[in-house]
Amino acid sequence: MCLHIISKFYATFVGSKLNKMSYQVDEKGYYGRFGGAYIPEILHGCVEDLKRNYLRIINSEAFVTEFRRLLNDYAGRPSPLYHARRLSDRYGCKIYLKREDLNHTGAHKINNTVGQILIAREMGKRRIIAETGAGQHGVATATVCALMNMPCVVYMGKTDVERQQPNVKKMQMLGAEVIPVTSGNMTLKDATNEAIRDWCCHPSDTFYIIGSTVGPHPYPDMVARLQSVISEEIKQQLSEHEGRAYPDYLMACVGGGSNAAGTIYHFLDDERVKIILAEAGGEGILSGRSAATIHLGKEGIIHGARTLVMQNDDGQIEEPYSISAGLDYPGIGPIHAFLAESKRAEVLAVNDDEALKAVFELTRLEGIIPALESAHILGALPKISFKQADIVVVTLSGRGDKDMDTYQKKYCNNEKEHPAC
């Protein structure tokens, strides 16, 4: 089935210039007024070179063949679409889980890194850098660098290094150099800052594998295209399960937003499909400790793109907070800013406690331990009034192995009080 799905994916979508979607990026790199490329002069040549070549490369027969082979034989696609019966009973609808947590490396991130390293190799780049928050993108990048025998440097905030030790050890075992970043809040924003500084210092031989739908054009579009295999599979799998190729609801978490972009890509112009996104509410969107960028952000520029940014009245970026290392980013992918502004997507803020409650609910109902990022979209389920006939697809973007220390510290100190442990 995978070969059929991936072939269809390329035939119908990667060459989407033949089938332009109204919610997709325009020829200048904007989603509405969000997007663009606001970059230092030293990176202009790198970004322009990528912009000129990425569509040519991903539409080439050689790329299609190798990408298809690696997704199938190496990453383990297609990921299952699982009917979660007990969870469905709990919420009075039919819920399917798109199991990106079962991919090689434990998350959706491998889809993007496989594609980007093939692009980097075709462009003659021989050194790879990346940023990471929860560590899943760093692990996926280190994995493909080991596969392709390329040196890899991963920037990671010191705070995230401390709370995501299993992924740090994986990256190092794979041969990556992990550099803890000690500026700012020492999380994802700061790691991205350092990766961009590195790129500025090594523009000729270095390829920056960005992990989400953020950064200057063409990165948001390129990452979304590489992740869109998720939605192509959902269409195929729903046809097999339900006899129709679309759900009533599509649900995913957003930080930068790559798993969400991949989940919704093929459904953007299908108004029958309601799109629900969950961002990290932290301790509450009015608490001062939140990462709910779409709720709290104002239009601004961050890491090369115009989007919604958490900032004060003077335009200084405010530090985000979330229990989830992968969602505490003060910006949002420009596609998601546009979808929220245009009302195509409904965005819900899910706080730390709601996400943690959802972790243990899914674990006990379905025997699946989700990552903290995915737990935020699960935490949105109680906020929606479903009908019994509704078909709902929820993307589990990652597995919970990396977050076990957090789960134990939060809920497992007293087994009598917290029998879920």
DADAMO-V125828 format. One record per residue. N is the residue number from 1. SS is DSSP state (hx for helix, st for strand, lp for the rest). OMEGA is omega as a letter, one per 40 degrees, with the letter a starting at -180 (999 if undefined). D_CENTER is the distance of its C-alpha to the mean C-alpha in Angstrom with 2 decimals. Layout:
BEGIN
N/SS/OMEGA/D_CENTER + N/SS/OMEGA/D_CENTER
END
This chain:
BEGIN
1/lp/a/24.50 + 2/hx/a/21.58 + 3/hx/i/23.67 + 4/hx/a/24.51 + 5/hx/a/20.99 + 6/hx/i/19.71 + 7/hx/i/22.94 + 8/hx/i/22.57 + 9/hx/a/19.01 + 10/hx/a/20.51 + 11/hx/a/23.72 + 12/hx/a/22.32 + 13/hx/a/19.20 + 14/hx/i/18.46 + 15/lp/a/21.85 + 16/hx/i/21.02 + 17/hx/i/23.51 + 18/hx/a/25.90 + 19/lp/a/24.07 + 20/lp/i/22.73 + 21/lp/a/20.66 + 22/lp/a/21.64 + 23/lp/a/18.21 + 24/lp/a/17.04 + 25/lp/i/17.55 + 26/lp/a/21.27 + 27/lp/i/23.23 + 28/lp/i/23.06 + 29/lp/a/19.31 + 30/st/i/19.19 + 31/st/a/17.77 + 32/lp/i/20.92 + 33/lp/a/21.70 + 34/st/i/18.20 + 35/st/a/16.95 + 36/lp/a/19.53 + 37/lp/a/20.08 + 38/lp/a/21.80 + 39/lp/i/22.46 + 40/lp/a/25.38 + 41/hx/a/28.06 + 42/hx/a/27.65 + 43/hx/a/24.20 + 44/hx/a/25.43 + 45/hx/i/26.61 + 46/hx/a/23.42 + 47/hx/i/21.24 + 48/hx/i/24.01 + 49/hx/i/24.41 + 50/hx/a/20.79 + 51/hx/i/21.11 + 52/hx/a/24.36 + 53/hx/a/23.21 + 54/hx/i/19.66 + 55/hx/i/20.74 + 56/hx/a/23.94 + 57/hx/a/22.34 + 58/hx/i/19.78 + 59/lp/a/22.62 + 60/lp/a/25.07 + 61/hx/a/26.54 + 62/hx/i/26.07 + 63/hx/a/22.29 + 64/hx/a/21.98 + 65/hx/a/24.20 + 66/hx/i/22.59 + 67/hx/i/18.94 + 68/hx/a/20.19 + 69/hx/a/22.17 + 70/hx/i/19.52 + 71/hx/a/16.98 + 72/hx/a/19.99 + 73/hx/a/21.98 + 74/hx/a/19.67 + 75/hx/i/16.20 + 76/lp/i/18.00 + 77/lp/e/16.88 + 78/lp/i/17.34 + 79/lp/a/15.59 + 80/lp/i/17.96 + 81/st/a/18.04 + 82/st/i/19.97 + 83/st/a/22.39 + 84/lp/a/22.28 + 85/hx/a/25.92 + 86/hx/i/26.58 + 87/hx/i/23.50 + 88/hx/i/24.65 + 89/hx/a/28.10 + 90/hx/a/26.92 + 91/hx/i/25.39 + 92/lp/i/27.86 + 93/lp/i/25.76 + 94/st/a/24.32 + 95/st/i/20.84 + 96/st/i/18.93 + 97/st/i/16.01 + 98/st/a/13.69 + 99/st/i/13.78 + 100/hx/i/10.74 + 101/hx/a/12.13 + 102/hx/i/15.06 + 103/lp/i/13.68 + 104/lp/a/15.35 + 105/lp/i/13.98 + 106/lp/i/12.68 + 107/st/i/9.04 + 108/lp/a/7.09 + 109/hx/a/6.87 + 110/hx/i/10.50 + 111/hx/a/10.32 + 112/hx/a/9.33 + 113/hx/i/11.66 + 114/hx/a/14.42 + 115/hx/a/14.49 + 116/hx/a/14.46 + 117/hx/i/17.11 + 118/hx/i/19.24 + 119/hx/i/19.12 + 120/hx/a/20.04 + 121/hx/i/22.87 + 122/hx/a/24.18 + 123/lp/i/24.35 + 124/lp/i/26.33 + 125/lp/a/24.04 + 126/lp/i/24.84 + 127/st/a/23.00 + 128/st/i/19.27 + 129/st/i/17.62 + 130/st/i/14.16 + 131/st/i/12.87 + 132/st/i/11.19 + 133/lp/i/11.13 + 134/lp/i/10.97 + 135/lp/a/11.99 + 136/hx/i/9.79 + 137/hx/i/8.82 + 138/hx/i/12.49 + 139/hx/a/13.79 + 140/hx/i/12.21 + 141/hx/i/13.65 + 142/hx/a/16.87 + 143/hx/a/17.16 + 144/hx/i/17.28 + 145/hx/i/19.49 + 146/hx/a/21.82 + 147/hx/a/21.89 + 148/hx/i/22.81 + 149/lp/i/25.00 + 150/lp/i/23.45 + 151/st/a/23.55 + 152/st/i/20.33 + 153/st/a/19.96 + 154/st/i/17.04 + 155/st/a/17.23 + 156/st/i/16.38 + 157/st/a/17.89 + 158/hx/i/20.98 + 159/hx/a/20.03 + 160/hx/i/16.87 + 161/hx/a/19.08 + 162/hx/a/21.46 + 163/hx/i/19.26 + 164/lp/a/17.17 + 165/hx/i/20.21 + 166/hx/i/19.51 + 167/hx/i/16.55 + 168/hx/i/18.74 + 169/hx/i/21.51 + 170/hx/i/19.55 + 171/hx/a/18.58 + 172/hx/i/22.23 + 173/hx/i/23.57 + 174/lp/i/21.70 + 175/lp/a/23.49 + 176/lp/i/21.03 + 177/st/a/22.46 + 178/st/a/20.46 + 179/st/i/21.63 + 180/st/a/21.51 + 181/st/a/21.31 + 182/lp/i/23.91 + 183/lp/i/23.75 + 184/lp/a/22.74 + 185/lp/i/20.96 + 186/lp/i/19.98 + 187/lp/a/16.24 + 188/hx/i/13.07 + 189/hx/a/14.87 + 190/hx/i/17.82 + 191/hx/i/16.17 + 192/hx/i/14.83 + 193/hx/a/18.41 + 194/hx/i/19.95 + 195/hx/i/17.93 + 196/hx/i/19.08 + 197/hx/i/22.57 + 198/hx/a/22.62 + 199/hx/i/21.66 + 200/hx/a/24.51 + 201/hx/a/26.86 + 202/lp/a/26.12 + 203/lp/a/25.33 + 204/lp/a/27.41 + 205/lp/a/26.14 + 206/st/i/22.59 + 207/st/i/19.30 + 208/st/i/16.29 + 209/lp/i/13.14 + 210/lp/a/10.51 + 211/lp/a/7.11 + 212/lp/a/5.27 + 213/lp/i/7.31 + 214/lp/i/9.86 + 215/lp/a/13.23 + 216/lp/i/16.28 + 217/lp/f/16.69 + 218/lp/a/16.14 + 219/hx/a/12.78 + 220/hx/i/10.86 + 221/hx/a/12.85 + 222/hx/a/12.75 + 223/hx/i/9.04 + 224/hx/i/9.10 + 225/hx/a/12.27 + 226/hx/i/11.25 + 227/hx/a/8.54 + 228/lp/i/11.24 + 229/hx/i/13.07 + 230/hx/a/11.41 + 231/hx/i/13.32 + 232/hx/i/16.26 + 233/hx/i/16.68 + 234/hx/i/16.53 + 235/hx/a/19.34 + 236/hx/a/21.36 + 237/hx/i/21.05 + 238/hx/i/21.93 + 239/hx/a/24.87 + 240/hx/a/26.05 + 241/hx/a/25.65 + 242/hx/a/26.70 + 243/lp/i/28.44 + 244/lp/a/26.17 + 245/lp/a/22.99 + 246/lp/i/21.25 + 247/lp/i/20.51 + 248/lp/i/21.76 + 249/st/i/18.51 + 250/st/a/14.83 + 251/st/i/12.77 + 252/st/i/9.17 + 253/st/i/7.98 + 254/lp/i/6.86 + 255/lp/i/7.06 + 256/lp/i/6.22 + 257/lp/a/4.48 + 258/hx/i/2.99 + 259/hx/i/3.66 + 260/hx/i/6.21 + 261/hx/i/7.43 + 262/hx/a/8.05 + 263/hx/a/9.65 + 264/hx/a/11.87 + 265/hx/a/12.69 + 266/hx/a/16.00 + 267/hx/a/17.03 + 268/lp/a/16.85 + 269/lp/i/20.60 + 270/lp/a/21.62 + 271/lp/i/22.91 + 272/lp/a/23.77 + 273/lp/i/20.16 + 274/st/a/19.18 + 275/st/i/15.57 + 276/st/i/14.77 + 277/st/i/11.84 + 278/st/i/12.13 + 279/st/a/11.79 + 280/st/i/13.44 + 281/st/i/17.17 + 282/st/i/18.24 + 283/lp/a/22.00 + 284/lp/a/22.28 + 285/lp/i/21.48 + 286/lp/a/25.09 + 287/lp/a/25.39 + 288/lp/i/24.43 + 289/lp/a/21.81 + 290/lp/i/18.64 + 291/lp/a/15.20 + 292/lp/a/15.54 + 293/hx/a/15.14 + 294/hx/i/15.73 + 295/hx/a/18.75 + 296/hx/a/20.11 + 297/lp/i/19.09 + 298/st/a/21.49 + 299/st/a/21.20 + 300/st/a/21.04 + 301/st/i/19.76 + 302/st/i/17.31 + 303/lp/i/16.35 + 304/lp/a/17.89 + 305/st/i/16.78 + 306/st/a/18.51 + 307/st/i/16.45 + 308/st/a/16.90 + 309/st/i/17.51 + 310/lp/a/18.96 + 311/st/i/22.36 + 312/lp/a/26.02 + 313/lp/i/28.89 + 314/lp/i/29.48 + 315/lp/i/26.02 + 316/lp/a/25.16 + 317/st/i/21.60 + 318/lp/a/21.68 + 319/lp/i/20.06 + 320/lp/i/17.36 + 321/lp/i/17.64 + 322/lp/i/15.75 + 323/lp/a/16.63 + 324/lp/a/13.01 + 325/lp/a/12.40 + 326/lp/a/8.60 + 327/lp/a/9.28 + 328/lp/i/12.48 + 329/lp/a/11.82 + 330/lp/i/14.73 + 331/lp/i/13.18 + 332/lp/i/10.72 + 333/lp/a/9.61 + 334/hx/i/13.07 + 335/hx/a/12.40 + 336/hx/i/11.56 + 337/hx/i/14.58 + 338/hx/a/16.61 + 339/hx/i/15.79 + 340/hx/a/16.72 + 341/hx/a/19.79 + 342/lp/i/20.93 + 343/lp/i/20.60 + 344/lp/i/18.74 + 345/st/i/16.18 + 346/st/a/17.36 + 347/st/a/15.43 + 348/st/i/16.64 + 349/st/a/16.73 + 350/st/a/16.78 + 351/st/a/18.64 + 352/hx/a/18.75 + 353/hx/i/21.66 + 354/hx/i/20.27 + 355/hx/i/17.14 + 356/hx/i/19.54 + 357/hx/a/21.88 + 358/hx/i/19.30 + 359/hx/a/18.61 + 360/hx/i/22.32 + 361/hx/a/22.80 + 362/hx/a/20.51 + 363/hx/a/21.95 + 364/hx/a/25.47 + 365/hx/a/25.17 + 366/hx/a/23.26 + 367/lp/a/23.40 + 368/lp/i/19.63 + 369/lp/a/18.30 + 370/st/i/14.65 + 371/lp/i/12.43 + 372/hx/i/12.83 + 373/hx/i/9.33 + 374/hx/a/10.16 + 375/hx/i/13.62 + 376/hx/i/12.96 + 377/hx/i/12.60 + 378/hx/i/15.54 + 379/lp/i/17.32 + 380/lp/a/17.27 + 381/hx/a/19.37 + 382/hx/a/22.63 + 383/hx/a/22.18 + 384/lp/i/22.56 + 385/lp/a/25.92 + 386/lp/i/25.43 + 387/lp/a/28.33 + 388/lp/a/29.45 + 389/lp/a/28.90 + 390/lp/i/25.26 + 391/st/a/22.78 + 392/st/i/19.37 + 393/st/i/16.22 + 394/st/i/13.68 + 395/st/i/10.51 + 396/st/a/10.65 + 397/lp/a/7.36 + 398/st/a/9.63 + 399/st/a/13.34 + 400/hx/a/15.44 + 401/hx/a/17.52 + 402/hx/a/16.07 + 403/hx/a/16.85 + 404/hx/i/20.37 + 405/hx/i/22.17 + 406/hx/a/20.66 + 407/hx/a/21.55 + 408/hx/a/25.00 + 409/hx/a/25.71 + 410/hx/a/24.83 + 411/hx/a/26.50 + 412/lp/i/28.49 + 413/lp/a/31.12 + 414/lp/a/33.53 + 415/lp/a/33.43 + 416/lp/i/36.02 + 417/lp/a/34.04 + 418/lp/a/30.77 + 419/lp/i/31.75 + 420/lp/a/28.13 + 421/lp/999/28.34
END
